């Protein structure tokens, strides 16, 4: 019988937040029953990346569902405990998304929501998101799509003409694009309208941007029609 080991993405995520590795019959984290057989060609304990990886298939990217539902993690965990926030964000993401782009995007959104309720300027919230994106890129080799978020903060990202798709990195880049304009003086209504006018998956982008802006300035909700 082949020996059961944790899946590749969960092993990486555990290492990133300092959790002990998963073990048992299949992955104890995401419940995937992934197996591999020890090979004399590899040192004992090293899994085959090809057999073990749970990242999205070639040509496909991780989607935005994990980032879409993670804001409450940031609101609930104080910014003084980033490791705990990351642990919860990763665990919530892995319930449905085991690819690294989705997990990293969830960590970025959790950081934004955590800082949005700290009575700081929106610029400081975006700086925290930048730091989290840079951390995620250093931790997750499959999270290159998160670079779009950094590009959006730096003004180098442009929304696709066909609208925002479901890719996690593209979604959080769109959120960054909307928040950056809001930091320049837009009202909450203006920001949500901008999110909707991007086209595509507008409900996700508007909900995430609205959640961050509403946390950062709750009184801004009076601006809504």
PyMOL commands that place a pseudoatom at each C-alpha (Angstrom):
pseudoatom trace, name=CA, resn=UNK, resi=1, chain=A, elem=C, hetatm=0, pos=[0.000, 0.000, 0.000]
pseudoatom trace, name=CA, resn=UNK, resi=2, chain=A, elem=C, hetatm=0, pos=[1.363, 3.455, -0.828]
pseudoatom trace, name=CA, resn=UNK, resi=3, chain=A, elem=C, hetatm=0, pos=[2.103, 5.659, 2.143]
pseudoatom trace, name=CA, resn=UNK, resi=4, chain=A, elem=C, hetatm=0, pos=[-0.295, 8.557, 2.717]
pseudoatom trace, name=CA, resn=UNK, resi=5, chain=A, elem=C, hetatm=0, pos=[1.132, 12.039, 2.937]
pseudoatom trace, name=CA, resn=UNK, resi=6, chain=A, elem=C, hetatm=0, pos=[-0.277, 15.585, 3.142]
pseudoatom trace, name=CA, resn=UNK, resi=7, chain=A, elem=C, hetatm=0, pos=[-0.864, 17.274, -0.188]
pseudoatom trace, name=CA, resn=UNK, resi=8, chain=A, elem=C, hetatm=0, pos=[1.798, 19.616, -1.538]
pseudoatom trace, name=CA, resn=UNK, resi=9, chain=A, elem=C, hetatm=0, pos=[-0.185, 22.850, -1.170]
pseudoatom trace, name=CA, resn=UNK, resi=10, chain=A, elem=C, hetatm=0, pos=[-1.158, 22.095, 2.430]
pseudoatom trace, name=CA, resn=UNK, resi=11, chain=A, elem=C, hetatm=0, pos=[2.433, 21.197, 3.320]
pseudoatom trace, name=CA, resn=UNK, resi=12, chain=A, elem=C, hetatm=0, pos=[3.604, 24.526, 1.917]
pseudoatom trace, name=CA, resn=UNK, resi=13, chain=A, elem=C, hetatm=0, pos=[0.884, 26.444, 3.712]
pseudoatom trace, name=CA, resn=UNK, resi=14, chain=A, elem=C, hetatm=0, pos=[1.658, 24.708, 7.023]
pseudoatom trace, name=CA, resn=UNK, resi=15, chain=A, elem=C, hetatm=0, pos=[5.311, 25.641, 6.672]
pseudoatom trace, name=CA, resn=UNK, resi=16, chain=A, elem=C, hetatm=0, pos=[4.413, 29.238, 5.858]
pseudoatom trace, name=CA, resn=UNK, resi=17, chain=A, elem=C, hetatm=0, pos=[2.468, 29.783, 9.075]
pseudoatom trace, name=CA, resn=UNK, resi=18, chain=A, elem=C, hetatm=0, pos=[4.568, 27.531, 11.299]
pseudoatom trace, name=CA, resn=UNK, resi=19, chain=A, elem=C, hetatm=0, pos=[1.972, 24.798, 11.795]
pseudoatom trace, name=CA, resn=UNK, resi=20, chain=A, elem=C, hetatm=0, pos=[3.012, 21.156, 12.257]
pseudoatom trace, name=CA, resn=UNK, resi=21, chain=A, elem=C, hetatm=0, pos=[2.695, 19.105, 9.044]
pseudoatom trace, name=CA, resn=UNK, resi=22, chain=A, elem=C, hetatm=0, pos=[-0.483, 17.254, 8.275]
pseudoatom trace, name=CA, resn=UNK, resi=23, chain=A, elem=C, hetatm=0, pos=[-0.439, 13.489, 8.639]
pseudoatom trace, name=CA, resn=UNK, resi=24, chain=A, elem=C, hetatm=0, pos=[-2.654, 10.446, 8.553]
pseudoatom trace, name=CA, resn=UNK, resi=25, chain=A, elem=C, hetatm=0, pos=[-4.740, 8.772, 5.874]
pseudoatom trace, name=CA, resn=UNK, resi=26, chain=A, elem=C, hetatm=0, pos=[-4.752, 11.490, 3.277]
pseudoatom trace, name=CA, resn=UNK, resi=27, chain=A, elem=C, hetatm=0, pos=[-4.383, 15.200, 3.968]
pseudoatom trace, name=CA, resn=UNK, resi=28, chain=A, elem=C, hetatm=0, pos=[-5.801, 16.095, 7.373]
pseudoatom trace, name=CA, resn=UNK, resi=29, chain=A, elem=C, hetatm=0, pos=[-6.190, 19.709, 6.292]
pseudoatom trace, name=CA, resn=UNK, resi=30, chain=A, elem=C, hetatm=0, pos=[-8.075, 19.684, 2.999]
pseudoatom trace, name=CA, resn=UNK, resi=31, chain=A, elem=C, hetatm=0, pos=[-9.144, 16.012, 3.247]
pseudoatom trace, name=CA, resn=UNK, resi=32, chain=A, elem=C, hetatm=0, pos=[-7.732, 15.118, -0.136]
pseudoatom trace, name=CA, resn=UNK, resi=33, chain=A, elem=C, hetatm=0, pos=[-6.695, 11.483, -0.231]
pseudoatom trace, name=CA, resn=UNK, resi=34, chain=A, elem=C, hetatm=0, pos=[-3.369, 12.051, -1.967]
pseudoatom trace, name=CA, resn=UNK, resi=35, chain=A, elem=C, hetatm=0, pos=[-0.882, 9.195, -2.065]
pseudoatom trace, name=CA, resn=UNK, resi=36, chain=A, elem=C, hetatm=0, pos=[2.647, 8.671, -3.215]
pseudoatom trace, name=CA, resn=UNK, resi=37, chain=A, elem=C, hetatm=0, pos=[5.099, 5.821, -3.127]
pseudoatom trace, name=CA, resn=UNK, resi=38, chain=A, elem=C, hetatm=0, pos=[8.604, 6.301, -1.786]
pseudoatom trace, name=CA, resn=UNK, resi=39, chain=A, elem=C, hetatm=0, pos=[11.146, 6.180, -4.587]
pseudoatom trace, name=CA, resn=UNK, resi=40, chain=A, elem=C, hetatm=0, pos=[14.811, 5.236, -4.383]
pseudoatom trace, name=CA, resn=UNK, resi=41, chain=A, elem=C, hetatm=0, pos=[15.473, 8.163, -6.687]
pseudoatom trace, name=CA, resn=UNK, resi=42, chain=A, elem=C, hetatm=0, pos=[14.473, 10.694, -3.998]
pseudoatom trace, name=CA, resn=UNK, resi=43, chain=A, elem=C, hetatm=0, pos=[15.587, 11.138, -0.399]
pseudoatom trace, name=CA, resn=UNK, resi=44, chain=A, elem=C, hetatm=0, pos=[13.113, 9.612, 2.051]
pseudoatom trace, name=CA, resn=UNK, resi=45, chain=A, elem=C, hetatm=0, pos=[10.337, 12.022, 2.928]
pseudoatom trace, name=CA, resn=UNK, resi=46, chain=A, elem=C, hetatm=0, pos=[10.484, 14.126, -0.224]
pseudoatom trace, name=CA, resn=UNK, resi=47, chain=A, elem=C, hetatm=0, pos=[7.259, 13.869, -2.242]
pseudoatom trace, name=CA, resn=UNK, resi=48, chain=A, elem=C, hetatm=0, pos=[7.005, 13.970, -5.981]
pseudoatom trace, name=CA, resn=UNK, resi=49, chain=A, elem=C, hetatm=0, pos=[5.954, 17.510, -6.869]
pseudoatom trace, name=CA, resn=UNK, resi=50, chain=A, elem=C, hetatm=0, pos=[4.198, 16.222, -9.988]
pseudoatom trace, name=CA, resn=UNK, resi=51, chain=A, elem=C, hetatm=0, pos=[2.117, 13.632, -8.147]
pseudoatom trace, name=CA, resn=UNK, resi=52, chain=A, elem=C, hetatm=0, pos=[1.625, 15.705, -5.052]
pseudoatom trace, name=CA, resn=UNK, resi=53, chain=A, elem=C, hetatm=0, pos=[0.810, 19.176, -6.289]
pseudoatom trace, name=CA, resn=UNK, resi=54, chain=A, elem=C, hetatm=0, pos=[-2.785, 20.300, -5.832]
pseudoatom trace, name=CA, resn=UNK, resi=55, chain=A, elem=C, hetatm=0, pos=[-2.255, 23.552, -7.703]
pseudoatom trace, name=CA, resn=UNK, resi=56, chain=A, elem=C, hetatm=0, pos=[-4.581, 24.420, -10.582]
pseudoatom trace, name=CA, resn=UNK, resi=57, chain=A, elem=C, hetatm=0, pos=[-3.890, 22.443, -13.782]
pseudoatom trace, name=CA, resn=UNK, resi=58, chain=A, elem=C, hetatm=0, pos=[-1.542, 23.965, -16.328]
pseudoatom trace, name=CA, resn=UNK, resi=59, chain=A, elem=C, hetatm=0, pos=[-3.129, 26.907, -18.127]
pseudoatom trace, name=CA, resn=UNK, resi=60, chain=A, elem=C, hetatm=0, pos=[-5.619, 27.553, -15.324]
pseudoatom trace, name=CA, resn=UNK, resi=61, chain=A, elem=C, hetatm=0, pos=[-5.354, 29.873, -12.350]
pseudoatom trace, name=CA, resn=UNK, resi=62, chain=A, elem=C, hetatm=0, pos=[-6.699, 29.726, -8.835]
pseudoatom trace, name=CA, resn=UNK, resi=63, chain=A, elem=C, hetatm=0, pos=[-10.083, 31.386, -8.436]
pseudoatom trace, name=CA, resn=UNK, resi=64, chain=A, elem=C, hetatm=0, pos=[-11.310, 34.090, -6.072]
pseudoatom trace, name=CA, resn=UNK, resi=65, chain=A, elem=C, hetatm=0, pos=[-13.755, 32.261, -3.800]
pseudoatom trace, name=CA, resn=UNK, resi=66, chain=A, elem=C, hetatm=0, pos=[-11.319, 32.050, -0.878]
pseudoatom trace, name=CA, resn=UNK, resi=67, chain=A, elem=C, hetatm=0, pos=[-10.466, 35.759, -1.044]
pseudoatom trace, name=CA, resn=UNK, resi=68, chain=A, elem=C, hetatm=0, pos=[-14.156, 36.587, -1.362]
pseudoatom trace, name=CA, resn=UNK, resi=69, chain=A, elem=C, hetatm=0, pos=[-15.105, 35.153, 2.025]
pseudoatom trace, name=CA, resn=UNK, resi=70, chain=A, elem=C, hetatm=0, pos=[-12.006, 35.889, 4.127]
pseudoatom trace, name=CA, resn=UNK, resi=71, chain=A, elem=C, hetatm=0, pos=[-12.631, 39.487, 5.271]
pseudoatom trace, name=CA, resn=UNK, resi=72, chain=A, elem=C, hetatm=0, pos=[-14.146, 38.458, 8.649]
pseudoatom trace, name=CA, resn=UNK, resi=73, chain=A, elem=C, hetatm=0, pos=[-10.863, 36.735, 9.533]
pseudoatom trace, name=CA, resn=UNK, resi=74, chain=A, elem=C, hetatm=0, pos=[-9.069, 40.063, 9.332]
pseudoatom trace, name=CA, resn=UNK, resi=75, chain=A, elem=C, hetatm=0, pos=[-11.765, 41.866, 11.273]
pseudoatom trace, name=CA, resn=UNK, resi=76, chain=A, elem=C, hetatm=0, pos=[-11.624, 39.260, 14.053]
pseudoatom trace, name=CA, resn=UNK, resi=77, chain=A, elem=C, hetatm=0, pos=[-7.835, 38.939, 14.509]
pseudoatom trace, name=CA, resn=UNK, resi=78, chain=A, elem=C, hetatm=0, pos=[-5.796, 41.919, 15.785]
pseudoatom trace, name=CA, resn=UNK, resi=79, chain=A, elem=C, hetatm=0, pos=[-3.030, 43.202, 13.533]
pseudoatom trace, name=CA, resn=UNK, resi=80, chain=A, elem=C, hetatm=0, pos=[-0.531, 42.403, 16.286]
pseudoatom trace, name=CA, resn=UNK, resi=81, chain=A, elem=C, hetatm=0, pos=[-1.027, 38.688, 15.522]
pseudoatom trace, name=CA, resn=UNK, resi=82, chain=A, elem=C, hetatm=0, pos=[-0.303, 38.270, 11.788]
pseudoatom trace, name=CA, resn=UNK, resi=83, chain=A, elem=C, hetatm=0, pos=[0.691, 34.608, 12.171]
pseudoatom trace, name=CA, resn=UNK, resi=84, chain=A, elem=C, hetatm=0, pos=[-2.692, 33.765, 13.696]
pseudoatom trace, name=CA, resn=UNK, resi=85, chain=A, elem=C, hetatm=0, pos=[-4.493, 35.714, 10.974]
pseudoatom trace, name=CA, resn=UNK, resi=86, chain=A, elem=C, hetatm=0, pos=[-2.556, 33.882, 8.284]
pseudoatom trace, name=CA, resn=UNK, resi=87, chain=A, elem=C, hetatm=0, pos=[-3.245, 30.526, 9.896]
pseudoatom trace, name=CA, resn=UNK, resi=88, chain=A, elem=C, hetatm=0, pos=[-6.984, 31.178, 9.894]
pseudoatom trace, name=CA, resn=UNK, resi=89, chain=A, elem=C, hetatm=0, pos=[-6.955, 32.644, 6.375]
pseudoatom trace, name=CA, resn=UNK, resi=90, chain=A, elem=C, hetatm=0, pos=[-5.048, 29.647, 5.024]
pseudoatom trace, name=CA, resn=UNK, resi=91, chain=A, elem=C, hetatm=0, pos=[-7.329, 27.161, 6.789]
pseudoatom trace, name=CA, resn=UNK, resi=92, chain=A, elem=C, hetatm=0, pos=[-10.455, 28.885, 5.474]
pseudoatom trace, name=CA, resn=UNK, resi=93, chain=A, elem=C, hetatm=0, pos=[-9.043, 29.036, 1.958]
pseudoatom trace, name=CA, resn=UNK, resi=94, chain=A, elem=C, hetatm=0, pos=[-8.010, 25.385, 1.894]
pseudoatom trace, name=CA, resn=UNK, resi=95, chain=A, elem=C, hetatm=0, pos=[-11.556, 24.242, 2.593]
pseudoatom trace, name=CA, resn=UNK, resi=96, chain=A, elem=C, hetatm=0, pos=[-12.235, 24.806, -1.109]
pseudoatom trace, name=CA, resn=UNK, resi=97, chain=A, elem=C, hetatm=0, pos=[-9.048, 26.169, -2.726]
pseudoatom trace, name=CA, resn=UNK, resi=98, chain=A, elem=C, hetatm=0, pos=[-5.735, 24.332, -2.371]
pseudoatom trace, name=CA, resn=UNK, resi=99, chain=A, elem=C, hetatm=0, pos=[-3.822, 26.199, -5.074]
pseudoatom trace, name=CA, resn=UNK, resi=100, chain=A, elem=C, hetatm=0, pos=[-1.277, 28.730, -3.876]
pseudoatom trace, name=CA, resn=UNK, resi=101, chain=A, elem=C, hetatm=0, pos=[-2.590, 31.732, -5.811]
pseudoatom trace, name=CA, resn=UNK, resi=102, chain=A, elem=C, hetatm=0, pos=[-5.988, 31.446, -4.111]
pseudoatom trace, name=CA, resn=UNK, resi=103, chain=A, elem=C, hetatm=0, pos=[-4.409, 30.948, -0.668]
pseudoatom trace, name=CA, resn=UNK, resi=104, chain=A, elem=C, hetatm=0, pos=[-2.058, 33.912, -1.119]
pseudoatom trace, name=CA, resn=UNK, resi=105, chain=A, elem=C, hetatm=0, pos=[-4.884, 36.154, -2.343]
pseudoatom trace, name=CA, resn=UNK, resi=106, chain=A, elem=C, hetatm=0, pos=[-6.914, 35.237, 0.731]
pseudoatom trace, name=CA, resn=UNK, resi=107, chain=A, elem=C, hetatm=0, pos=[-3.997, 36.219, 2.971]
pseudoatom trace, name=CA, resn=UNK, resi=108, chain=A, elem=C, hetatm=0, pos=[-3.741, 39.597, 1.240]
pseudoatom trace, name=CA, resn=UNK, resi=109, chain=A, elem=C, hetatm=0, pos=[-7.442, 40.331, 1.631]
pseudoatom trace, name=CA, resn=UNK, resi=110, chain=A, elem=C, hetatm=0, pos=[-7.352, 39.281, 5.305]
pseudoatom trace, name=CA, resn=UNK, resi=111, chain=A, elem=C, hetatm=0, pos=[-4.494, 41.712, 5.907]
pseudoatom trace, name=CA, resn=UNK, resi=112, chain=A, elem=C, hetatm=0, pos=[-6.423, 44.533, 4.248]
pseudoatom trace, name=CA, resn=UNK, resi=113, chain=A, elem=C, hetatm=0, pos=[-9.530, 43.865, 6.314]
pseudoatom trace, name=CA, resn=UNK, resi=114, chain=A, elem=C, hetatm=0, pos=[-7.491, 43.606, 9.536]
pseudoatom trace, name=CA, resn=UNK, resi=115, chain=A, elem=C, hetatm=0, pos=[-5.954, 47.024, 9.024]
pseudoatom trace, name=CA, resn=UNK, resi=116, chain=A, elem=C, hetatm=0, pos=[-9.211, 48.569, 7.776]
pseudoatom trace, name=CA, resn=UNK, resi=117, chain=A, elem=C, hetatm=0, pos=[-10.592, 48.594, 11.345]
pseudoatom trace, name=CA, resn=UNK, resi=118, chain=A, elem=C, hetatm=0, pos=[-7.472, 50.054, 12.960]
pseudoatom trace, name=CA, resn=UNK, resi=119, chain=A, elem=C, hetatm=0, pos=[-8.446, 53.734, 12.573]
pseudoatom trace, name=CA, resn=UNK, resi=120, chain=A, elem=C, hetatm=0, pos=[-5.635, 54.386, 10.090]
pseudoatom trace, name=CA, resn=UNK, resi=121, chain=A, elem=C, hetatm=0, pos=[-5.664, 56.140, 6.738]
pseudoatom trace, name=CA, resn=UNK, resi=122, chain=A, elem=C, hetatm=0, pos=[-6.540, 54.122, 3.661]
pseudoatom trace, name=CA, resn=UNK, resi=123, chain=A, elem=C, hetatm=0, pos=[-2.969, 54.600, 2.428]
pseudoatom trace, name=CA, resn=UNK, resi=124, chain=A, elem=C, hetatm=0, pos=[-1.758, 52.692, 5.495]
pseudoatom trace, name=CA, resn=UNK, resi=125, chain=A, elem=C, hetatm=0, pos=[-4.267, 49.903, 4.805]
pseudoatom trace, name=CA, resn=UNK, resi=126, chain=A, elem=C, hetatm=0, pos=[-2.917, 49.582, 1.267]
pseudoatom trace, name=CA, resn=UNK, resi=127, chain=A, elem=C, hetatm=0, pos=[0.662, 49.556, 2.575]
pseudoatom trace, name=CA, resn=UNK, resi=128, chain=A, elem=C, hetatm=0, pos=[-0.289, 46.611, 4.808]
pseudoatom trace, name=CA, resn=UNK, resi=129, chain=A, elem=C, hetatm=0, pos=[-1.709, 44.843, 1.774]
pseudoatom trace, name=CA, resn=UNK, resi=130, chain=A, elem=C, hetatm=0, pos=[1.523, 45.448, -0.100]
pseudoatom trace, name=CA, resn=UNK, resi=131, chain=A, elem=C, hetatm=0, pos=[3.557, 43.938, 2.736]
pseudoatom trace, name=CA, resn=UNK, resi=132, chain=A, elem=C, hetatm=0, pos=[1.283, 40.893, 2.866]
pseudoatom trace, name=CA, resn=UNK, resi=133, chain=A, elem=C, hetatm=0, pos=[1.493, 40.374, -0.904]
pseudoatom trace, name=CA, resn=UNK, resi=134, chain=A, elem=C, hetatm=0, pos=[5.286, 40.518, -0.733]
pseudoatom trace, name=CA, resn=UNK, resi=135, chain=A, elem=C, hetatm=0, pos=[5.241, 38.037, 2.149]
pseudoatom trace, name=CA, resn=UNK, resi=136, chain=A, elem=C, hetatm=0, pos=[2.943, 35.697, 0.211]
pseudoatom trace, name=CA, resn=UNK, resi=137, chain=A, elem=C, hetatm=0, pos=[5.117, 35.821, -2.885]
pseudoatom trace, name=CA, resn=UNK, resi=138, chain=A, elem=C, hetatm=0, pos=[8.059, 34.776, -0.745]
pseudoatom trace, name=CA, resn=UNK, resi=139, chain=A, elem=C, hetatm=0, pos=[6.135, 31.889, 0.811]
pseudoatom trace, name=CA, resn=UNK, resi=140, chain=A, elem=C, hetatm=0, pos=[4.117, 30.426, -2.066]
pseudoatom trace, name=CA, resn=UNK, resi=141, chain=A, elem=C, hetatm=0, pos=[5.966, 29.639, -5.281]
pseudoatom trace, name=CA, resn=UNK, resi=142, chain=A, elem=C, hetatm=0, pos=[2.668, 29.201, -7.136]
pseudoatom trace, name=CA, resn=UNK, resi=143, chain=A, elem=C, hetatm=0, pos=[1.323, 32.630, -6.195]
pseudoatom trace, name=CA, resn=UNK, resi=144, chain=A, elem=C, hetatm=0, pos=[2.812, 34.676, -9.049]
pseudoatom trace, name=CA, resn=UNK, resi=145, chain=A, elem=C, hetatm=0, pos=[-0.659, 35.988, -9.921]
pseudoatom trace, name=CA, resn=UNK, resi=146, chain=A, elem=C, hetatm=0, pos=[-0.590, 38.049, -6.723]
pseudoatom trace, name=CA, resn=UNK, resi=147, chain=A, elem=C, hetatm=0, pos=[1.959, 40.320, -8.425]
pseudoatom trace, name=CA, resn=UNK, resi=148, chain=A, elem=C, hetatm=0, pos=[-1.009, 41.867, -10.209]
pseudoatom trace, name=CA, resn=UNK, resi=149, chain=A, elem=C, hetatm=0, pos=[-2.080, 43.313, -6.854]
pseudoatom trace, name=CA, resn=UNK, resi=150, chain=A, elem=C, hetatm=0, pos=[1.286, 45.061, -6.497]
pseudoatom trace, name=CA, resn=UNK, resi=151, chain=A, elem=C, hetatm=0, pos=[1.084, 46.281, -10.091]
pseudoatom trace, name=CA, resn=UNK, resi=152, chain=A, elem=C, hetatm=0, pos=[-2.329, 47.790, -9.361]
pseudoatom trace, name=CA, resn=UNK, resi=153, chain=A, elem=C, hetatm=0, pos=[-1.021, 49.608, -6.283]
pseudoatom trace, name=CA, resn=UNK, resi=154, chain=A, elem=C, hetatm=0, pos=[1.800, 51.034, -8.394]
pseudoatom trace, name=CA, resn=UNK, resi=155, chain=A, elem=C, hetatm=0, pos=[-0.497, 52.115, -11.242]
pseudoatom trace, name=CA, resn=UNK, resi=156, chain=A, elem=C, hetatm=0, pos=[0.878, 49.545, -13.693]
pseudoatom trace, name=CA, resn=UNK, resi=157, chain=A, elem=C, hetatm=0, pos=[-2.258, 47.387, -13.913]
pseudoatom trace, name=CA, resn=UNK, resi=158, chain=A, elem=C, hetatm=0, pos=[-5.133, 47.989, -16.309]
pseudoatom trace, name=CA, resn=UNK, resi=159, chain=A, elem=C, hetatm=0, pos=[-8.518, 46.256, -16.064]
pseudoatom trace, name=CA, resn=UNK, resi=160, chain=A, elem=C, hetatm=0, pos=[-9.128, 43.778, -18.890]
pseudoatom trace, name=CA, resn=UNK, resi=161, chain=A, elem=C, hetatm=0, pos=[-11.553, 45.109, -21.480]
pseudoatom trace, name=CA, resn=UNK, resi=162, chain=A, elem=C, hetatm=0, pos=[-13.680, 41.969, -21.185]
pseudoatom trace, name=CA, resn=UNK, resi=163, chain=A, elem=C, hetatm=0, pos=[-14.195, 42.581, -17.464]
pseudoatom trace, name=CA, resn=UNK, resi=164, chain=A, elem=C, hetatm=0, pos=[-12.758, 41.057, -14.312]
pseudoatom trace, name=CA, resn=UNK, resi=165, chain=A, elem=C, hetatm=0, pos=[-12.467, 37.293, -14.438]
pseudoatom trace, name=CA, resn=UNK, resi=166, chain=A, elem=C, hetatm=0, pos=[-12.442, 34.721, -11.643]
pseudoatom trace, name=CA, resn=UNK, resi=167, chain=A, elem=C, hetatm=0, pos=[-8.653, 34.495, -11.221]
pseudoatom trace, name=CA, resn=UNK, resi=168, chain=A, elem=C, hetatm=0, pos=[-7.693, 35.293, -7.636]
pseudoatom trace, name=CA, resn=UNK, resi=169, chain=A, elem=C, hetatm=0, pos=[-4.779, 37.574, -8.527]
pseudoatom trace, name=CA, resn=UNK, resi=170, chain=A, elem=C, hetatm=0, pos=[-6.836, 39.518, -11.050]
pseudoatom trace, name=CA, resn=UNK, resi=171, chain=A, elem=C, hetatm=0, pos=[-9.655, 39.970, -8.549]
pseudoatom trace, name=CA, resn=UNK, resi=172, chain=A, elem=C, hetatm=0, pos=[-7.494, 41.398, -5.780]
pseudoatom trace, name=CA, resn=UNK, resi=173, chain=A, elem=C, hetatm=0, pos=[-5.737, 43.600, -8.350]
pseudoatom trace, name=CA, resn=UNK, resi=174, chain=A, elem=C, hetatm=0, pos=[-9.138, 45.034, -9.257]
pseudoatom trace, name=CA, resn=UNK, resi=175, chain=A, elem=C, hetatm=0, pos=[-9.834, 45.626, -5.555]
pseudoatom trace, name=CA, resn=UNK, resi=176, chain=A, elem=C, hetatm=0, pos=[-6.477, 47.419, -5.224]
pseudoatom trace, name=CA, resn=UNK, resi=177, chain=A, elem=C, hetatm=0, pos=[-7.320, 49.508, -8.290]
pseudoatom trace, name=CA, resn=UNK, resi=178, chain=A, elem=C, hetatm=0, pos=[-10.616, 50.613, -6.757]
pseudoatom trace, name=CA, resn=UNK, resi=179, chain=A, elem=C, hetatm=0, pos=[-9.104, 51.271, -3.311]
pseudoatom trace, name=CA, resn=UNK, resi=180, chain=A, elem=C, hetatm=0, pos=[-6.240, 53.309, -4.755]
pseudoatom trace, name=CA, resn=UNK, resi=181, chain=A, elem=C, hetatm=0, pos=[-8.732, 55.611, -6.445]
pseudoatom trace, name=CA, resn=UNK, resi=182, chain=A, elem=C, hetatm=0, pos=[-10.715, 55.847, -3.214]
pseudoatom trace, name=CA, resn=UNK, resi=183, chain=A, elem=C, hetatm=0, pos=[-7.543, 56.856, -1.377]
pseudoatom trace, name=CA, resn=UNK, resi=184, chain=A, elem=C, hetatm=0, pos=[-7.255, 59.760, -3.802]
pseudoatom trace, name=CA, resn=UNK, resi=185, chain=A, elem=C, hetatm=0, pos=[-10.559, 61.153, -2.559]
pseudoatom trace, name=CA, resn=UNK, resi=186, chain=A, elem=C, hetatm=0, pos=[-13.438, 59.169, -4.040]
pseudoatom trace, name=CA, resn=UNK, resi=187, chain=A, elem=C, hetatm=0, pos=[-16.552, 58.592, -1.947]
pseudoatom trace, name=CA, resn=UNK, resi=188, chain=A, elem=C, hetatm=0, pos=[-17.779, 55.099, -1.105]
pseudoatom trace, name=CA, resn=UNK, resi=189, chain=A, elem=C, hetatm=0, pos=[-20.525, 55.425, -3.714]
pseudoatom trace, name=CA, resn=UNK, resi=190, chain=A, elem=C, hetatm=0, pos=[-17.963, 56.468, -6.326]
pseudoatom trace, name=CA, resn=UNK, resi=191, chain=A, elem=C, hetatm=0, pos=[-15.715, 53.528, -5.421]
pseudoatom trace, name=CA, resn=UNK, resi=192, chain=A, elem=C, hetatm=0, pos=[-18.517, 50.974, -5.641]
pseudoatom trace, name=CA, resn=UNK, resi=193, chain=A, elem=C, hetatm=0, pos=[-19.648, 52.423, -8.969]
pseudoatom trace, name=CA, resn=UNK, resi=194, chain=A, elem=C, hetatm=0, pos=[-16.089, 52.167, -10.247]
pseudoatom trace, name=CA, resn=UNK, resi=195, chain=A, elem=C, hetatm=0, pos=[-15.980, 48.516, -9.160]
pseudoatom trace, name=CA, resn=UNK, resi=196, chain=A, elem=C, hetatm=0, pos=[-19.230, 47.729, -10.954]
pseudoatom trace, name=CA, resn=UNK, resi=197, chain=A, elem=C, hetatm=0, pos=[-18.157, 49.519, -14.130]
pseudoatom trace, name=CA, resn=UNK, resi=198, chain=A, elem=C, hetatm=0, pos=[-15.088, 47.269, -14.390]
pseudoatom trace, name=CA, resn=UNK, resi=199, chain=A, elem=C, hetatm=0, pos=[-17.434, 44.562, -15.672]
pseudoatom trace, name=CA, resn=UNK, resi=200, chain=A, elem=C, hetatm=0, pos=[-17.126, 40.842, -15.255]
pseudoatom trace, name=CA, resn=UNK, resi=201, chain=A, elem=C, hetatm=0, pos=[-17.222, 39.544, -11.674]
pseudoatom trace, name=CA, resn=UNK, resi=202, chain=A, elem=C, hetatm=0, pos=[-18.314, 42.901, -10.334]
pseudoatom trace, name=CA, resn=UNK, resi=203, chain=A, elem=C, hetatm=0, pos=[-20.204, 41.632, -7.284]
pseudoatom trace, name=CA, resn=UNK, resi=204, chain=A, elem=C, hetatm=0, pos=[-17.024, 40.115, -5.835]
pseudoatom trace, name=CA, resn=UNK, resi=205, chain=A, elem=C, hetatm=0, pos=[-14.878, 43.181, -6.505]
pseudoatom trace, name=CA, resn=UNK, resi=206, chain=A, elem=C, hetatm=0, pos=[-17.504, 45.591, -5.171]
pseudoatom trace, name=CA, resn=UNK, resi=207, chain=A, elem=C, hetatm=0, pos=[-18.164, 43.471, -2.066]
pseudoatom trace, name=CA, resn=UNK, resi=208, chain=A, elem=C, hetatm=0, pos=[-14.460, 43.251, -1.205]
pseudoatom trace, name=CA, resn=UNK, resi=209, chain=A, elem=C, hetatm=0, pos=[-13.756, 46.924, -1.855]
pseudoatom trace, name=CA, resn=UNK, resi=210, chain=A, elem=C, hetatm=0, pos=[-16.906, 47.923, 0.025]
pseudoatom trace, name=CA, resn=UNK, resi=211, chain=A, elem=C, hetatm=0, pos=[-15.953, 45.723, 2.969]
pseudoatom trace, name=CA, resn=UNK, resi=212, chain=A, elem=C, hetatm=0, pos=[-12.534, 47.354, 3.246]
pseudoatom trace, name=CA, resn=UNK, resi=213, chain=A, elem=C, hetatm=0, pos=[-13.846, 50.902, 2.836]
pseudoatom trace, name=CA, resn=UNK, resi=214, chain=A, elem=C, hetatm=0, pos=[-16.742, 50.289, 5.211]
pseudoatom trace, name=CA, resn=UNK, resi=215, chain=A, elem=C, hetatm=0, pos=[-14.386, 48.949, 7.862]
pseudoatom trace, name=CA, resn=UNK, resi=216, chain=A, elem=C, hetatm=0, pos=[-11.991, 51.831, 7.385]
pseudoatom trace, name=CA, resn=UNK, resi=217, chain=A, elem=C, hetatm=0, pos=[-14.685, 54.523, 7.579]
pseudoatom trace, name=CA, resn=UNK, resi=218, chain=A, elem=C, hetatm=0, pos=[-18.087, 53.151, 8.728]
pseudoatom trace, name=CA, resn=UNK, resi=219, chain=A, elem=C, hetatm=0, pos=[-19.661, 56.592, 8.504]
pseudoatom trace, name=CA, resn=UNK, resi=220, chain=A, elem=C, hetatm=0, pos=[-19.030, 56.494, 4.737]
pseudoatom trace, name=CA, resn=UNK, resi=221, chain=A, elem=C, hetatm=0, pos=[-22.043, 54.205, 4.439]
pseudoatom trace, name=CA, resn=UNK, resi=222, chain=A, elem=C, hetatm=0, pos=[-24.258, 57.283, 4.753]
pseudoatom trace, name=CA, resn=UNK, resi=223, chain=A, elem=C, hetatm=0, pos=[-23.031, 58.192, 1.262]
pseudoatom trace, name=CA, resn=UNK, resi=224, chain=A, elem=C, hetatm=0, pos=[-24.820, 55.207, -0.272]
pseudoatom trace, name=CA, resn=UNK, resi=225, chain=A, elem=C, hetatm=0, pos=[-28.052, 55.935, -2.155]
for i in range(1, 225): cmd.bond("trace and resi %d" % i, "trace and resi %d" % (i + 1))
show_as sticks, trace
zoom trace
